[in-house]
Amino acid sequence: MEFNKTIAARQSVRKFTEAQITDEQLKAILEAANAAPACMGQYDHLHLTVVQKPEILVQINAAFQKAVGDPNMQVTYGAPTVIYVSCKNEDEEIVKGCNAGVVMENMLLEAADLGLGAVYLFGVSQVLFANEEITKLLQIPEGFRTVSAIAVGTSADALQERTLGTDKISTTTL
Ligand SMILES: Cc1cc2nc3c(=O)[nH]c(=O)nc-3n(C[C@H](O)[C@H](O)[C@H](O)COP(=O)(O)O)c2cc1C
């Protein structure tokens, strides 16, 4: 897809079909993640966890429901694939956020380019990183914690036609 069309196509999708993404699509998304910049080139300060096993996704949702006290909340929106981005604890919070953010955006844009639906998940990671059971379940490496996650799959609804504009973010030009 032409680059600006990909940027315009990216949008948050929160309703997915049951169809799993293909191995080729997953590889493309992981390659996009690996192509992102990283603070001081320290790629060893980042870790990705791909979750596709339905029973693990069910456990993650259950842990989140328990943590927030809402048994109906579907925090991963039923997406067939969730990819967690974890960062090294030793990095400053802002560096963790920035490192995870650029990896996330590369993955979201790749998903859009592939015609997949995806959404940026933040709350889920913030609740779950403190949850020992889930950290173990996700096999998060020692010294890392989850910062954010992408939920990705096929959108259950038609994607919106979007155009690019400059009206959303206030901008000062000097
Ligand atoms: C840091 C960050 C955290 C976000 N956390 C969530 C989240 O936990 N759940 C969710 O459904 N969307 C989340 N989003 C998605 C935003 O709500 C969404 O990108 C925004 O409303 C703009 O809509 P769009 O993505 O369709 O353009 C998050 C986005 C960012 C950048």
PDBQT file of the ligand as one rigid body, heavy atoms in Angstrom, charges set to zero:
ROOT
HETATM    1  C1  LIG A 201      -0.847   5.261  24.740  1.00  0.00    +0.000 C 
HETATM    2  C2  LIG A 201      -2.131   4.741  24.189  1.00  0.00    +0.000 A 
HETATM    3  C3  LIG A 201      -2.924   3.920  24.975  1.00  0.00    +0.000 A 
HETATM    4  C4  LIG A 201      -4.101   3.384  24.461  1.00  0.00    +0.000 A 
HETATM    5  N1  LIG A 201      -4.804   2.491  25.224  1.00  0.00    +0.000 NA
HETATM    6  C5  LIG A 201      -5.909   1.927  24.719  1.00  0.00    +0.000 A 
HETATM    7  C6  LIG A 201      -6.570   0.907  25.454  1.00  0.00    +0.000 A 
HETATM    8  O1  LIG A 201      -6.128   0.476  26.534  1.00  0.00    +0.000 OA
HETATM    9  N2  LIG A 201      -7.694   0.376  24.918  1.00  0.00    +0.000 N 
HETATM   10  C7  LIG A 201      -8.191   0.811  23.714  1.00  0.00    +0.000 A 
HETATM   11  O2  LIG A 201      -9.222   0.295  23.282  1.00  0.00    +0.000 OA
HETATM   12  N3  LIG A 201      -7.571   1.759  22.983  1.00  0.00    +0.000 NA
HETATM   13  C8  LIG A 201      -6.433   2.316  23.451  1.00  0.00    +0.000 A 
HETATM   14  N4  LIG A 201      -5.744   3.245  22.702  1.00  0.00    +0.000 N 
HETATM   15  C9  LIG A 201      -6.257   3.637  21.372  1.00  0.00    +0.000 C 
HETATM   16  C10 LIG A 201      -6.805   5.080  21.345  1.00  0.00    +0.000 C 
HETATM   17  O3  LIG A 201      -7.968   5.173  22.120  1.00  0.00    +0.000 OA
HETATM   18  C11 LIG A 201      -7.074   5.479  19.873  1.00  0.00    +0.000 C 
HETATM   19  O4  LIG A 201      -5.878   5.333  19.144  1.00  0.00    +0.000 OA
HETATM   20  C12 LIG A 201      -7.550   6.917  19.729  1.00  0.00    +0.000 C 
HETATM   21  O5  LIG A 201      -8.803   7.069  20.337  1.00  0.00    +0.000 OA
HETATM   22  C13 LIG A 201      -7.644   7.387  18.274  1.00  0.00    +0.000 C 
HETATM   23  O6  LIG A 201      -8.482   6.540  17.527  1.00  0.00    +0.000 OA
HETATM   24  P1  LIG A 201      -7.926   5.770  16.254  1.00  0.00    +0.000 P 
HETATM   25  O7  LIG A 201      -6.838   4.833  16.703  1.00  0.00    +0.000 OA
HETATM   26  O8  LIG A 201      -9.105   5.017  15.700  1.00  0.00    +0.000 OA
HETATM   27  O9  LIG A 201      -7.379   6.758  15.268  1.00  0.00    +0.000 OA
HETATM   28  C14 LIG A 201      -4.550   3.752  23.160  1.00  0.00    +0.000 A 
HETATM   29  C15 LIG A 201      -3.742   4.584  22.380  1.00  0.00    +0.000 A 
HETATM   30  C16 LIG A 201      -2.535   5.037  22.867  1.00  0.00    +0.000 A 
HETATM   31  C17 LIG A 201      -1.641   5.866  21.967  1.00  0.00    +0.000 C 
ENDROOT
TORSDOF 0
